[in-house]
Amino acid sequence: MWFACHRRPDRSFFWKGRPFPVCARCTGLYVGYGIGLLLSLWLGPLASFWSVVLIIPLLIDSFTQYWQWRESTNPLRLITGMLAGTGIVLLTIGFAYTAALALTVVDGY
């Protein structure tokens, strides 16, 4: 199975002595995608503002680690990944809903 991930063992969770096929942050993103899909069924399309708010913690965590201001932890990577994954799905669904409405108005249906 291939995932777009660096797959570093030091940034991955382990199960029965073996690392997950993706890092902690990507694990969170994939879980967040599922959460976002479930939430979209329940909530419908959300305002893009709240979707972006869910993505911001991942950006802060990623960039502060990249700039070597601090070292992130796997639980934090998982949580920020889950928030961002949820936000990405909700933002995508919101854009798709808006585009569908715009096409409906343009087509006159």
Secondary structure as GFF3:
##gff-version 3
##sequence-region A 1 109
A	DSSP	three_ten_helix	9	11	.	.	.	ID=ss1
A	DSSP	beta_strand	14	15	.	.	.	ID=ss2
A	DSSP	beta_strand	18	19	.	.	.	ID=ss3
A	DSSP	alpha_helix	24	43	.	.	.	ID=ss4
A	DSSP	alpha_helix	48	66	.	.	.	ID=ss5
A	DSSP	alpha_helix	74	107	.	.	.	ID=ss6
###
